[in-house]
């Protein structure tokens, strides 16, 4: 299968190329960006010398459709929404890693502060949380956000089982700096992040409506959730600490059993005894989930950890491609953690 990547110079685009380079069924035939047109990618990133001879091309939808079978968008928000229409109208498969096709247009505009894609285009996309969505044969997939992936995987089994007080959900999520993208800002400046802990976009993060939207599919009475995001002084990784009140009569054993049952046949989710370690998933497409119950307060803490660039972006996009095509979902995906 031949694919193209739009947004190759960002963190997710580079991670996507790395993963697809090891995929036995896929060949990346073109890469696209708005800068450095005509330059070999390995000139910009010397670690890719002898790994790829691809040259950065300007975006051209017709050219992509002529040479490829599918296009990935690994672009910042507000770009895929302007470029996806011609692919949809030509029934040409798209996997979008950005947030541009996850939400109804009016909600997208409210939370992202940008012009949305046309609603009839958004309606063609399937939200691709790999463990909860049937993607076989789909042509247009909206990849979940990184915080959303970690949070939804932690909470969905309990929401499905009607095991929690829906008004009690509090999520404290933390991300490595790559989650902020490559754009330079004071908040991502080395001197402000190094040896520091910074909370940002409190109550305003654009993944909040996405999480609420997906949880509400399984429990329409869901209340707005309390959600905070902070930067960790690490390169990559997400830790989502979720706090919920269990319904009367439920405790640690029941909660653990609910989560384990939900993921019993899901290769890329590992439910562990105790609480997960971020190092155990870095460099992989795994999500590790653990929980602990406080008998005194009736609060269950569920913690999930992922690599934000893999399971939270490029890895889940490839997992979704595998599911779309009817291949083994683990095909080409990294399973050995860097750990140290």
N, C-alpha and C positions, 0 to 999 in steps of 0.2 A: 504494500500500500504506500502510495506517495503522499506526503503531507508538506504543508508550508507553515511557517511560524511567522506571525506578525507581532512585532515587539521583541525582537531577538536580543536587544542589548540590555534589557532589564533583568533583574535577578531571576524572575520566574521563567522568562524566555530562555536564558542560558541553562537553567536547570532542566527545562523541557528538552532542549537539544541534547544535553548530557544523557538523559534517560532514554530518549528515542534512539540515540546512537547505539544503544545496547538492545534494542527491540528487534527480534528476529523477523517480524512481519512488516516493519516500517522503514521507509527511507525518507529522510528529509531532503527535499529537492530544491527548496528555496527558503530564504530568510529575509525578513523585511523590517525596515526601521525608517525613521524620519531624518536621521543623521548618518554621517559616514557612508553615504551611498557609494557603491563601487569599490569599497575597501574589503579585502578579505577579513573575515571575522577574527582570524588568528593574528592579524596585525594589532587589533585592539586588545585581544586577550591571548598573550603568548602561551599560556598553558594549553591552548588548543592547537598549537603547531603540531603537525603530523597527525592530528586527530580529525580535522575537517578542512576542506578546501572551499567551503561555501563563501560566497561574496554577498555582502549586504545589498539588497535591491530596494528600490522605491516601491511603495505599495501600488499594485495595479490588480484590481479584482479579476479582470478578464484574463490576464496572464496567469494568475494563480489557478483559476478554474481550468485553464488549458493544460497546465502541467501537473496538477495535483488531484488527489481524490478527496482531500479534506483540508481545512485550514484551522489552525489554532490562533486565537487572539490572546496574547500575553501582554496586553497593553494597559496603561493606566485608565482609570475610569473616565468616561466621556469620549472615548475614541471608537471602541467597537460599536457603540450605539449609532455612530455616523457611517460606519463602513459595512455593517452586516446585511443591510437591506438587499443589495444586489445578489448576495449568496443565497439568501432565503428565497428570493423571487426565482432564482435558477435552480432551486432544490439541491443546492450544493452544501454538503455537511460542514457544520461549524461546531467547534468547542471553544467557548469563551471563558477564559480564566478571570476576566474582570467582573465587576458587579453590574454591568450594563444591561443584562437580560434576566436578572434575578427577581426583580420587583415590578409591580404595576407602575406605569409611567409616572403617575402623580406622586406616589410614595418615593420613587427614585429621585425625582426632582426635589422633593422636600428634604430628604436626608443626604443626598450627594451634592445638592446645590448646582446641578448641571442639567442641561437639556436632555431629556430622555429619548430613547428610541421610540418609534411609533408603536402604539399598543398592539396593533395587529402583527407586528414583527415579534415583539416580546412574547405574545401568545403562542408563537410557534416553538418556543424553547421549553425544554424540560429541565427542571432543577435537578442536578445530578449528584445528590448525596448518595454515594455508591452503594452503601450498605442498606439503603431504604428505598431505592428507586429501580424499577424495571427499565433498563435503558436499551435492551436489545432491539435493534432496528430503528432506533431514534436517529434523527438527522441533525437536530439542533439542541445542543446541551449547554446549559449555563452551569459552570463549575461553582460550587459553594465557596464562600470566603473562608479564610484561615481560622479566624476566631469562631465563625459560625460552625465550621466542621467540628472543631474540638468541643464546643458547647452542645451542639445538637446530638453528637454521639454519646455524650455523657448523660443527657437528660431524656432523650426520646424513649428509651426502654421504660423508664419510670412513668413518663407521661402516658404512654400506650397502656400500661398496666393500671392506670388510675390509682397510683400508689402515693401521690403527693398532694399536698395542699397547693393548688395552682396560684394562690396569692403569695406564696412564700418564697418564690424563686429569686435568689440573689447569686450573681455570677461575678467573680473577681478574676479577670483574665490578664495574662501577662505575655508579652511577645518579645522575641529577639529583634534587633534593630533592622534586619532585612525585611521585616514585616511592614516597615514604613516606606519601602521602595527606595529608589536611588536618588530621588529629588532631594536637593540640599535644603536644610532649614535649621533654625536655631535649635529646635527640639531634637534633631538627629545629629547635631554637631558632636564630635568626639568628646570635647571638654564638658559638654552638658550631660552626656550619657555615661561616660566612663566612671566607674565607682559610684554610680548614682542609681536612683530608682524614681521614675517620673510617671505620674498618672496623667493621662491626656484624654481629651474628648469625653469627659465624664458625662454620662447620660445622653451623649450626642453621637456615639460611634455609628457609622453607617451599616454595621452588621446587626444592629439591634432589631430593626424591622424584619430583616431576613430570618433571624432566629425565631422571632415571634410568629412569623408567617408559617414556618415549617412546623413548629411545635403545635400551632393551632390546627394543623391538618389532622392531628391525632386527638386533639382536645379543644373543640371550638370555644369553650368557656375560658380559655386561658386569659389571665390578666397580663398587663404590661409587666415585663421583668425589670429588675434592677441590675444594671450591667455596667461594670467599670473596666477600663483597659489601661494597662501600664507597660512601660518599656523596661525590660531587663537589660543589664549591661552584658549581653551575649550576642553573638552574631545571628543565631537562628534558634527556632523552637518556640512552642506555645505551651503554656500551662493554664488550663481553665479550671478554676476552683469553684464548684457549684454547691450552693447551700440550699437545702429544701427541707420542709417539714414533712415527715412521713405521716400518713394517715394512722389513726389509732389501731393498735394491734400489730403494726409492722415494726421490724427492727433490722439489725445488721444482717442477719441470716436471710431474711426475706428479700431485702434490697439486693444483696449479693446474688441471690438465686435469680431474681428478675433480670438483672444485667447479664449474667452468664447465659441464661436461656436465650436472650435476644441475639447474642453474638456467637452462639454455639457453632454455627456453620459459616462464620464470617472470618475469612483468613486474615484480613488486615486489622482486626480488632482483637486485642489480647486483654482479657479481664484477669487482673492479678489479685492475689491476696495481699492486703496492705495497700500502700499508696505508691504510685508510679514514679519513676525516675526519668527525667528529661533525657539524660544521656543514652538511655536504652532505646530511644526511637530516632535520635539524630542520624541523618543519612539514610533513613528508611521511609517506607510508606505505611508503617504501622501506627496505630493509635493504641496506647496503653491506658487502661481505665482501672481505677481502684476506688473504694469507698470506705468510710468509717462513720459509725453512728454514735451520737452522743445521747446516752440514756437520760441524762439530766434535763436536756433541752428538747429532746425529740427531733433534733436536727441531723440530717444525713449530709455529710460532705462527700461529694463525688468529684474526683480529680481526673482529668484526662490530659495527656501530653501527646503532642505531635511535632513533627518537623514542619514548620510553616511553609517552607518552599517545596516540600514534597507532598505529604498527605494534605497539607493546606493549600496546595496550588498545583504544581506541575505533575506530581505523582498521582494525585486523584484524577487529574485530567487524562492521564494515560490509562489509569484504571477504568475510567469511564469510556475511553476509546475501546479498550478490551471488551467491556460489557456490551457496548454498542455493536461491535462486530461479532459477538458470540465466541470470542477467544477466552482462554483461561484468564481470569482477572489479574493474575499476578505476572503475566507475561511482560518481561523486560523491566520489571520494577525492582528497585533495590530492597533487600531484606536484611543485610548485614549492617548493624549500627557502627558508626565511627567510634562511638562510646567515649574515647578520651580525646 
